Amino acid sequence: MLHSLVGETTGWVLLAGLLFSFVFTFVLLKFAANRLPKDLGRDFAFNGKLSAGKPRGAGLYFVLVFLAAALLFVPIQAEILIYLVLIAAAMLSGYFDDASDKPWSEYKKGLIDLIIAILVAVTYLNFHPATVTLGLFGITFTLPPMVFGILVVVLVWASINVTNCSDGVDGLSATLTSVTLITIYFILKKAAPNDAFELLIPLFLMALLAYQWFNATPSLLMMGDAGSRAMGIFIAIAILQTGRPFLYLLVAIVLILDGGLGLAKISLKRFLHISILKNTRTPLHDQARKVDGWSNTQTVFRFAILQSLVSVAVLCLLR
């Protein structure tokens, strides 16, 4: 680990980590994308057939590079090491689904997400008290560990799945994730300094930037579930580190609305036979493109602008 050789994580070490994360991701995506599974085109997705034949599962590369950068350039604590293993598990579960000839069932993926979410909750509670701060009000209180653990499981499971469901437009989920993670980074700096974990966020962002080079419209490849599930769990872990987990509802509001409304719509229909949003296509990015006539670029920019406005408001009001 480079930081241990120089005695501390200096600006030069961080810069080396950022370059490592970007350059190695770029090189892998540039020269090894043909080794990834090929997308078959999704009948249920708007213009899904246009994706047929593109490399899928690029999340395998950018997450592996991020993990390597974290191990090399960040002081690794036991808690962080466990989180890195769980991020890898979420990525691999998504990649094996991407590479499968027959897509995994929703129940199988949901169960794996649940197990990972439980492990995140157990890990967090092992290293932190069950204390929550309402970030916009400065009110701090302690919950019973069991209640807190259940809320963490819900957070992690929801974050994985809404992020996954938002992955349907070139560049959209990675852009929204980037805005969300930048917001969380500033929350950490302002309200809950954690030098070791803070360093992980820019390393992850640099890997995402390299991926975005190839995923901007018209995309050359796609992250697949390998990328979206890893992004979702990383967002959840990052917001937990702030001690203000309820801020997830604001710093990821566009991801939640875009991917979460579709999950709610399907779940209510399937399990309770309740129909909602009958005249609205979900995910909302399909409503924007199919019904409202937005281009891919307009959808990405407008969704990112909306999230940025909310994020700025959160940072201004944070206590």
N, C-alpha and C positions, 0 to 999 in steps of 0.2 A: 504494500500500500504506500503510494507515493507520499502522502501527508505524514506518515510515520518516519520517513527518511529525513524529512526537513524539519521535523519537530512540531509543525503546526500546519493548518490548512491556510496558506498564504494566498494572496491574490493571484500569484503566478500558478500555484497549484490548481486553484479554481479555474483559471483561464485554460490550463492544460486539460482539465476535465471537460470543460465546455467544448473545446476543439475536438477532443477525443470522441465525445458523444455525437457531435454533428458529422465529423468526417467519416468515422467508421460506419455510421448509419447510411450516409450518402453512398459510400463505396459499395456496401452490401446491396443496397437497393438498385444501384446503377448496374452492377456486374453480376449479381446473383439472383435477380428477381425471377429469371426463367426457371429457377429450381423450386419456386413456390407452386402450390396448387393453382389450377386455373378455375376461374369463376364460370359457372354453368348458366348464369343469367337467371334472374329470379322472376317468376311469373307474377308474383304478388306485388312486386315493386313497380312503381311508375318508371317506365323506360328501363326496366331491369334487364331486358335482353341486350341492351347496349353494352353491358358489362361482360357479356359472355366472352371467354377467352383471355381476359385480363388476369395477370397474377393476383392471387388472393392470399391473405394471411401474412401481409408484410409486417404486421404487428410483431411477428416472431423476431424479425431482425431488429426493429428499433427498441423493443423491450430488452432483448438480450444485450444490446450495446449499452442501454441505460444501466442494466444490472452490473455489467462489467465496469462501467464508469463509476458507479456507486462504490463498488468494492475497492477500486483502485484509488479514488480521490476523496472519499468521505470517511471520517472517523467512524468506524462501524461499532455501534453498540448492540447489545443482545436484542433489544426491542426492534431496532431497525433491521437487523439481520433476519428476524422472523418475518417482518413485513415484506422484505425482499423475496423471501421464499414464497410467501402467499401471493405476491404479485406475479411471480413466475408460474405458480400453479394456476392462477386465473388465466394467464396468457396461454399456457399449454392446453388447458381445457378448451379454450376458444380455437386454438390452432388445430387440434385434433378434429374438432367439428368442421373447420374450414377444409381440412384435407380429406374428410370422409366422403365416400361416394354417395352415401345416404345421410342427409342432415340428421343430427341428433334430435331427439324429441325435446319439446319445451320442458317436460317434467324432469328429464335427465339433467339438462343444463341448469334448471332451477334448483335441483337438489345439490349439485356441485357448488353452485353459488351460495347456497344456504350453509353448507359445511365450511366454506371459506369464510363466510361472514361470521359464523360462530367462533372460528379460530382467531379472527381479528378482534372480536369482542373480548375473548378470554385473554389474549395478549395485552390489549390495552389496559384492562382492569388489573392485570398483574403488575403493571408498571405505573399506573396512575390511579388516583382516587376517583370515585364516581361523582365528580363535581362538574357542574355545568354553569357557564356564564352566558347570560342573554346579552349578546354583543352590543346591541343598540341601546340597551338600558343600563348596562353595568351591574346587573343583579346577578349574584352568584349564590347557588344553592347546591346541596348534595342530595342525590337520589339513592334509594336502596340499590346496592350493586346488581341485583337481579333485574330490576326495572331498567337501570342504565344499560345493562348488557343486552336486553331485548331491543332497546332503542338503537343500539349500535348495530345489531344484526339487521334491523330494518333499514338503517342508513346504508350499510354496505351493500346489502342485496339490492336495494332500490337504485343505488348509484351505478352498480354494475349494469343493471338492466335498462335503465333509462338512457345511459350512455350508449349501450349497444343498439337500442332502438332508434337513436338519433343518427346512426351511421347509414345514411341512404342518399346523401348528396355529396359530390366530390368536395372534400375539404371542410365539410360542415362540422362533423363531430370533433375533429382535431382542432379546428379554430375555436369552437366553443369551449373545449377542454382547456385550451391555452389561455383564454380569457379568464376562465374560472381559476386555474392554477396561479396565474399572475396575481389575481385578487387575493387568494389564500396566502401567497408569499408575503404580500404587504401586510396582511392581518397578522401573520406570524411575527414579522419584524416589529410591528407596532404593539401588539398585545400579548404575545406569548413567545418571547425569544427562545429558539431552539436551534442553535447553530448547526448541529449535525443534520437535522431533518431539513432545515432551510436549504442546505446545499443540494439536496436531492431534487428539489423542484426545478431549478434552472438546468440541471443535467437532463431531466425528463423533457423539458421544453425544447432543448437543443436537438434531441433525438426526434421530437415531433416536427420541428422545423425542417429537418432533413427529409422526413417523410413527406411533408407538405410540398416540397419541391416537385415530387412526382405525382402527387394526388390532386394538385390544382386542376380545375376544369380546362381541357378534357383530361381526365386522369389516365395515367399509364398503369397504375396498379392500385390495389385496395388493401386496407389494413385488416379487414375481416374481423371475426370475433376475437382473434388473437390480440388485436390492438384495442378494440373497443372495451373489452372486458378488463384488460389491464389498466386502461385509462380510468374506468369507473371505480375500480378498487383503490387506485392511487389517489383519486380525488377524495374518496371517503376517508382514507387514512390521513391525508393531509389536513382536512377540516377537523378531524378529531384532535390533531396535534395543537390546534389553536385553543382548545378548551371551550370552543363555542360551536358545537356541532349543529345547532339549529340554524346557524348562518348558511348552512348548505342550501336551505330553502330559498335563499336570495342569491348567493354567489353562483348557483347552478340553475336558476329559475327557468332559463330558456331550454336547457337540456331536459329539465323535469317536465315542462309543458310539452315539448316536442315529442319526447319518447314516452313520458309517463301517462299522458292522456290515452294513448293507444293501449297501453297495458291495462289501464283502468277500464276502458271501453270493452276490451276483450274479456277481462276477468268478470266483470259484472254480467255480461251477456252469457258467458259459459257457466258460471256457478250460481248466479242468482236470477238468471233470465230477465235481467233488467237492461233495457236498451237506452243508451245515452248518446248524444252527439250524432244523431242519425244523419244529419246533413253535413257533417264535417268529416273530411278524410283524415285519417291518422296513419303514421306520424304527421304532425302539422306541416313538416316540410313538403309532404305530398299535397296537402291542401294549398299551400303557397304556389306550388308549381303547376299542379293539374287544374285547379279551380281558379286561382287568382292570376295565373299566367306569368308568374315570376320565373326568370331564368335561374339556372343553378347559381350563377355569380350573385345575382340579386338576393337570392335566398340566404347564401352564406353571409354576405355583407350585412344585410338587414337584421338577421338573427344575431350576428356578432355585435352590431351597434346596440341593439336592445339590451343584450347582456352587459355590454360595457357601461351603458347608462346606469343600470341597476348597481353594478359593481362600484362605480364611482360614488354613488349615493351611500353605499354601505361603508366605504372607506372614510367618507366625510363624517358619517354619523357614528362611527365605531367608538365605543367607550371601553 
